[in-house]
Amino acid sequence: MSELPLLKIIHVAAVVTSFTLFFLRGLWILLESDIMQQRWVRIAPHSVDTVLLLSAVALAWQLGYSPFNSPWLAAKIVALLLYIALGMLAFKFARTLALQLTAWLSALLVFGYIVAVAITHYPLPFS
């Protein structure tokens, strides 16, 4: 088995796991669940996201993609930065439930955009 399919499987599995953890953490915050105080909830997302980022960089490198020659990849990187900022707002900095909910839902929409760009390899996947 070549490295590329294995890297892609690792990357997609990390995407699914990252999304699932992000979605659950948002629900737990909105429900004010004690689960958010558990150590694994603070550690696991960072571990998964590290695997996600490393596999993304490895895939891009092996396939010869760069943000300079692939506009869709540049769009994904900008959207990723927005997703991270919205996640930080939702989980760390927002002081009201309304702002947490708005930031969390916005981050979910940005995540959907990132996936659409990844599938279509087009920065405007919905046009």
N, C-alpha and C positions, 0 to 999 in steps of 0.2 A: 504494500500500500504506500503510495507516495505521500509526502508530507503535506501537500496542499489540501487534499480532502480531509485529512486529520485536523489540520489547522482550522479549516472551515467548520468542521463539526464542533471543535472546541469553542470557536468564536460564537457560533449560533447557540450552543448550549449556555454559554456565559451570558449572551443577550437575554435569553429566556429566563435564566435564573436571576439576573440583575433586575429585569422588569418585574418579576414576581416579588422579589424582596422589596423593591421600591413601592409597588402597589400595596403590599401588605403593611409596610411601615406607615404609609399614608393613612390607611384604614385604622391602624392601631393608634396613631396620633389623634385622628378625628374622634375615635371612640374613647380616648384617654385611657388606653389599656396599659396595664402594668407590664405587659410583655416588652414594651419599649425600654424598660429599665434593665432587661437581661443583657448580659455581656455579649452573647453571641449576636444579638441584634445590632450591636454597635460595631462588631468586628467582621462578620460574614459579608456584608455588602461591600466593604472595602477590599476584601480578598477577592471576591468575585469580579469586581470592577477592575482590579489589577490584571487578572487573567484576561478579561475582556479587552482591555487596552493593549496588553502585550500581544495578544493574538491578532488584533486589528493591525498593529504596526507590522507584525511578521507577515501577515497576508498581503498588505500593501507593498511591502518590500519585495516579496517573492513574485508578485504579479506586476511589479514595475509601476505601480500607481503612486502618484504624489499629488499633493494639493495644487501644485503648480501646473501639472499636465492633465489633471482630472477635476474639472469644476464641481462635479458631484461630490467628490471627496472633500474639497474645500467647504462645500455647503454643509456636509455632515460634521466637520470639525467645528464650524461656527455654531451649528445647532447643538452640538455636544456641550460647548461652553455655556450656551443659554440653558440647556437642561440641567447642568451642574449648578448654575446660579439659582435657578428656580427651586431645585431640590434643597439647596442650602437655605434658601428663604423659607421654604415650607417646613423643614425639619429643625432649623436652628434659630433663625432670626425673627420670624413672624411672631408677633405677640398676641394676635387675635386669631380666633378660630376661622373667621372669614378670610383673613389673609393667608392662613395656612392652606385652607381649602382651595382658594384661587391659585396660589402658587403650585400646589400639588396637581390640580387639574390641568393647569397650563403646561407643567412639565410632562404630564402624560401625553398631551397633544404634540409637544415637541418630540417626544420619544417616537410617536407614530410617524411623524415627518421623517425622522432619521431612518426608520425602518423602510419607509416608502422610497427614500432616496437610495438606500442600499440595494433595494430590489430592482429599481428601474435604472440606476446609474444616471439619473437625471436630476439636476437641482430643483426643478419644478415638477415634481412627480404627479401632481394633481391637475396639470393643465392639459 
